Amino acid sequence: MKNKHHLIIIDPTAFAGGSKVATENILALLNKDNIRITVLTADNSSWQHANIRRVSLNEPSWLAQQEQGIAYFFRHAFIALMLLITRIRFGHIDIALGASGPGVDLALYLLRPVLKFPIIQLIHGPVAPSRTIARCLKVAHQVHYLQTSAPSLLLALNTLNNAQETLPSHFQLLQNGLSTQHWPTACQQHSASIFWAASLLKWKGLEQLLGALQLMPEERRPTTHICYIKPQGLQLPISEAPIKIPKINWYENPRKLDSIRASANIFVSTSINEPFGLSILEALAAGQAVVIPKDGAYWDQQLQHNVNCIKYQTNDEHDLKEALQKLSSDLHLIRRLGAQAKHVALQYRAEQQYRPVINGIENALLKYPASNRLTGSV
């Protein structure tokens, strides 16, 4: 059996999210005959791909909450130690994929001078203007970033060089996509029903949806399905859930998210300035009528009001209520918007969108022979 290259990922975030879904879509495109994948993770359930070896990252709870100062660096030194133990257990690391951002993936950069592996860094959102992050960005083999994160990347790099006006040549634009194999199921078209899916982080805006729904007379309120994830180990404000409200069904981290989404045909986003919004793309692919805020974020720029979505005024529960009432009383409009939404989603197939990342990984590995000491499959 030939040796396989060994790719490592660290995931110290103890709950699921869009960046992990995007990363799994990338991993699914790698040649499993040539690459084996190990994820050192604080949440094994976040990683569903069959070809991934999951290794539990068990941090003391007090340490997992450290996000600044000396304690922050101590935390990532601890993760680096766990990564070093993982390397001893499972063999030489040929390449690392930074799946979150340098501030979360710092342990990879701490070990890079010792273990000599290249790092392909993904950036799914804004980064902090930190000299530490800037140094990481400079030594990464490649950085694949969402367009919305570009201003923050320049600010970070300028902590080292105030004259930096453009991103370096090893930075490439990241375009998210959905796997053809796991394309969302088409939604039902026979009765109006609302779907919302996100974490309970306050900025995701759950209260805004609940406020808009409660402004409607109960007899006119569509059945609503709310799928949520409770963040763990973060010192950030979160929304309360579940709350008993007529005609609202609650699902915590559901395993059958796709079937719940397919049972509804109106998707509501209440996140403000979402860096991308993978759940919006999934709703478009399912043929749902998508309702988004006019916030200037990615999907506000890409979609057209009353053509392939409905837009409402940001932070305006009354305007959101009006949009939902308009949609829920007009099945023809739901179907028309959903049909156009499907056409938009077809432009976001993972196989083409993530090709630059796959090429980056494969080209980096060409410079390093497959030197792992284990040849078994995951």
C-alpha positions in Angstrom: 0.0 0.0 0.0 1.5 3.4 -1.0 2.0 6.1 1.6 -0.6 8.8 1.8 0.0 12.4 2.5 -1.3 13.4 5.9 -3.4 16.5 6.2 -4.2 18.0 9.7 -6.9 20.4 10.9 -7.5 21.8 14.3 -11.0 22.7 15.5 -11.1 24.1 19.0 -14.7 25.4 18.5 -17.1 23.3 20.4 -20.2 23.8 18.2 -21.0 23.4 14.5 -21.1 26.3 12.0 -21.0 27.3 8.3 -17.2 27.3 8.2 -17.0 23.7 9.2 -19.6 22.8 6.5 -17.5 24.6 3.9 -14.3 22.9 5.1 -16.0 19.4 4.9 -17.1 20.3 1.3 -13.5 21.0 0.5 -12.2 17.8 2.1 -14.7 15.7 0.2 -13.1 16.9 -3.0 -9.6 15.6 -2.1 -8.3 12.4 -3.5 -8.8 9.9 -0.6 -6.3 7.5 -2.3 -3.5 10.1 -1.8 -4.5 12.0 1.3 -5.6 10.9 4.8 -7.2 13.5 7.0 -7.0 14.0 10.8 -9.1 16.6 12.7 -8.2 17.5 16.2 -11.6 18.7 17.4 -13.5 19.9 20.4 -16.7 18.7 18.7 -16.6 15.3 17.0 -20.2 15.6 15.9 -19.4 18.6 13.6 -17.4 16.3 11.3 -19.5 13.8 9.3 -17.3 12.9 6.4 -16.4 9.2 6.3 -12.7 9.7 5.4 -11.9 11.9 8.4 -10.1 10.6 11.5 -11.5 12.5 14.5 -9.3 13.0 17.5 -10.8 14.6 20.6 -9.4 17.9 21.8 -10.2 18.0 25.5 -9.4 21.5 26.9 -10.0 22.5 30.5 -13.2 24.6 30.4 -11.5 27.7 31.9 -8.8 27.5 29.3 -11.2 27.1 26.3 -12.7 30.5 27.1 -9.4 32.5 27.0 -9.4 34.8 24.0 -6.8 37.5 24.8 -3.6 38.2 26.7 -1.1 35.7 28.1 -3.9 33.1 28.8 -4.8 33.2 25.1 -1.3 32.2 24.1 -1.1 29.6 26.8 -4.3 28.1 25.5 -2.9 27.8 22.0 0.4 26.4 23.3 -1.7 23.7 25.0 -3.5 23.0 21.7 -0.1 22.8 20.0 1.0 20.2 22.6 -2.1 18.2 21.8 -1.3 18.5 18.1 2.2 17.3 18.7 0.9 14.2 20.5 -1.5 13.6 17.6 1.5 13.8 15.2 3.3 11.2 17.4 0.3 8.9 17.4 -0.7 9.1 13.7 2.4 10.0 11.8 4.2 12.8 10.0 2.1 15.9 9.1 2.6 16.8 5.4 0.2 19.8 5.3 -2.2 21.7 7.5 -5.5 23.3 6.6 -6.3 26.3 8.7 -10.1 26.0 8.7 -11.1 29.1 10.7 -8.5 31.9 10.7 -5.1 32.5 12.2 -6.5 33.6 15.6 -8.2 30.2 16.0 -5.6 28.1 14.1 -2.6 29.7 16.0 -1.3 26.3 17.2 -0.5 25.3 13.6 1.7 28.3 13.3 3.4 27.6 16.6 4.4 24.1 15.4 5.2 25.0 11.8 8.9 26.0 12.5 9.4 22.7 14.2 7.4 20.3 12.0 8.0 22.1 8.7 4.6 21.6 7.2 3.0 24.2 4.8 -0.3 25.8 5.9 -3.2 26.5 3.6 -5.3 29.1 5.5 -9.0 29.7 5.0 -10.5 33.0 6.1 -14.3 32.8 6.6 -14.8 36.2 8.2 -13.0 39.3 9.4 -9.8 39.0 11.4 -8.5 41.2 14.2 -5.8 43.9 13.6 -3.1 41.9 15.4 0.6 41.6 14.8 0.4 37.9 15.7 -2.3 37.4 13.0 -0.3 39.4 10.5 2.8 37.2 11.0 0.7 34.1 10.5 -0.8 35.5 7.3 2.7 36.2 6.0 4.1 32.7 6.6 1.0 30.8 5.3 1.7 29.0 2.0 -1.6 30.2 0.7 -4.5 32.3 2.1 -8.0 31.8 0.7 -10.3 34.5 1.9 -13.9 35.7 1.5 -14.1 39.0 -0.3 -15.9 40.6 2.7 -12.8 39.9 4.9 -10.4 41.7 2.6 -10.5 45.1 4.5 -9.8 43.4 7.8 -6.9 41.4 6.3 -5.3 44.6 5.1 -5.7 46.2 8.5 -4.0 43.2 10.1 -1.1 43.2 7.7 -0.7 46.9 8.2 0.2 46.4 11.8 3.5 45.2 10.4 3.7 47.4 7.4 1.7 50.6 7.2 2.4 50.9 3.4 0.5 47.7 2.5 -2.3 48.7 0.1 -3.0 45.4 -1.6 -3.0 41.8 -0.5 0.1 39.7 -1.2 0.3 37.4 -4.1 -0.2 34.2 -2.0 -3.7 35.5 -1.1 -6.6 34.1 -3.3 -10.3 34.8 -3.3 -12.4 32.1 -1.7 -15.8 31.3 -3.3 -18.1 29.1 -1.2 -20.1 26.3 -2.8 -22.3 23.3 -2.1 -21.5 19.7 -2.8 -23.4 18.1 -5.6 -23.5 14.9 -3.6 -25.3 16.7 -0.7 -27.3 19.2 -2.6 -30.3 20.4 -0.5 -33.6 18.7 -1.1 -36.2 20.8 -3.0 -38.7 22.3 -0.6 -42.4 21.8 -0.7 -44.6 24.2 -2.7 -48.1 23.6 -1.4 -48.4 25.8 1.8 -46.5 28.7 3.2 -44.0 27.8 6.0 -41.0 29.6 7.4 -37.5 28.3 8.1 -34.7 29.9 10.2 -31.4 28.2 11.0 -28.3 29.6 12.8 -26.5 29.6 16.1 -27.9 31.5 19.1 -25.2 34.1 18.9 -27.0 37.5 19.5 -25.8 38.9 16.2 -27.6 36.2 14.3 -30.8 38.1 15.2 -33.3 35.5 16.4 -35.1 38.0 18.5 -35.9 40.0 15.4 -37.6 37.1 13.7 -39.6 36.3 16.9 -40.6 39.9 17.2 -41.9 40.1 13.6 -43.8 36.8 14.0 -45.5 38.0 17.2 -46.6 41.2 15.4 -48.8 39.0 13.2 -52.2 37.9 14.2 -51.8 34.2 15.3 -54.4 33.1 12.7 -52.2 34.6 9.9 -48.9 33.5 11.3 -47.3 30.7 9.1 -45.9 27.6 10.8 -42.3 28.4 11.5 -39.4 26.0 12.0 -36.4 27.3 14.0 -33.2 25.2 14.0 -30.6 26.4 16.3 -27.2 25.6 17.8 -26.2 26.7 21.3 -22.6 28.0 21.3 -20.3 26.4 23.9 -17.2 27.8 25.5 -17.7 31.4 24.2 -17.9 34.6 26.2 -20.4 36.1 23.8 -24.0 37.0 24.4 -26.5 34.5 23.1 -30.3 34.4 22.5 -32.7 32.5 24.6 -34.3 29.3 23.1 -36.6 27.6 23.0 -39.5 30.0 23.8 -43.1 28.8 23.8 -44.8 30.7 21.0 -47.8 29.3 19.1 -47.0 27.9 15.6 -43.3 27.9 16.2 -41.4 24.6 16.3 -37.9 24.4 17.8 -35.1 22.0 16.9 -31.7 22.0 18.7 -28.9 20.9 16.4 -31.2 18.6 14.4 -29.7 15.6 12.6 -32.4 15.9 9.9 -31.8 19.5 9.0 -32.3 18.9 5.3 -35.8 17.4 5.7 -36.9 20.2 8.1 -35.7 22.8 5.6 -37.6 20.9 2.8 -40.8 21.1 4.8 -40.7 24.9 4.6 -40.5 27.3 1.6 -39.7 30.7 3.1 -36.2 31.2 4.5 -35.5 34.1 6.8 -32.0 35.5 7.5 -31.7 37.9 10.4 -27.9 38.0 10.6 -26.5 41.5 10.0 -23.3 41.8 7.9 -22.9 38.0 7.5 -19.4 37.4 5.9 -21.1 34.9 3.5 -24.1 33.1 4.7 -23.9 29.4 3.8 -27.5 28.8 5.1 -28.8 31.4 2.6 -27.1 29.5 -0.2 -28.6 26.2 1.0 -32.0 27.9 1.0 -31.5 29.2 -2.5 -30.5 25.7 -3.6 -33.6 24.2 -2.0 -35.8 26.6 -4.0 -37.0 28.6 -0.9 -38.2 32.2 -1.1 -35.3 33.9 0.6 -35.8 36.9 2.9 -32.7 38.9 3.7 -31.8 42.3 5.3 -30.7 45.3 3.3 -27.3 45.4 5.0 -24.9 45.7 2.2 -23.5 42.2 2.9 -22.6 39.6 0.3 -26.1 38.3 -0.5 -27.6 41.8 -0.4 -25.1 42.6 -3.2 -25.8 39.4 -5.2 -29.6 39.1 -5.0 -32.3 41.3 -6.4 -35.4 42.3 -4.5 -38.6 40.8 -5.9 -36.6 38.8 -8.5 -34.8 36.1 -6.5 -35.4 37.3 -3.0 -37.3 39.7 -0.7 -35.4 42.3 1.2 -36.4 44.2 4.4 -35.0 47.1 6.3 -32.2 46.1 8.7 -33.3 45.8 12.3 -36.9 46.7 11.5 -39.3 44.1 12.8 -42.3 45.8 11.3 -40.8 45.7 7.8 -39.8 42.1 8.3 -43.4 41.3 9.4 -44.8 43.0 6.2 -42.4 41.0 4.0 -43.4 37.7 5.7 -47.1 38.5 5.4 -46.8 39.4 1.7 -45.0 36.1 1.0 -47.1 33.8 3.1 -50.3 35.0 1.4 -49.0 34.5 -2.1 -47.9 31.0 -3.1 -47.3 32.1 -6.7 -44.7 34.6 -5.5 -43.0 32.0 -3.3 -42.8 29.6 -6.3 -41.5 32.3 -8.6 -38.8 33.5 -6.2 -37.8 29.9 -5.4 -37.4 29.0 -9.1 -35.1 32.0 -9.6 -33.2 31.1 -6.4 -32.4 27.7 -7.8 -30.8 29.3 -10.8 -28.6 31.4 -8.6 -27.5 28.4 -6.5 -26.4 26.5 -9.6 -23.5 28.9 -9.9 -22.2 27.8 -6.5 -21.2 24.2 -7.0 -18.4 23.2 -4.7 -16.6 21.3 -7.4 -15.9 24.5 -9.3 -15.9 27.0 -6.4 -13.3 25.2 -4.3 -11.0 24.2 -7.2 -8.4 26.9 -6.3 -8.2 25.6 -2.7 -7.8 22.0 -4.0 -5.2 23.1 -6.4 -3.4 24.9 -3.7 -3.3 21.8 -1.5 -2.2 19.5 -4.3 0.5 21.9 -5.5 1.9 22.4 -2.0 2.1 18.6 -1.6 4.1 18.3 -4.9 6.9 20.1 -3.1 6.9 17.6 -0.2 7.1 13.8 -0.7 4.5 11.7 1.1 6.7 11.0 4.1 4.1 9.8 6.6 5.0 6.8 8.8 1.5 5.3 8.7 -0.2 3.9 5.6 -3.4 2.6 7.0 -6.8 4.1 6.0 -8.8 6.2 8.4 
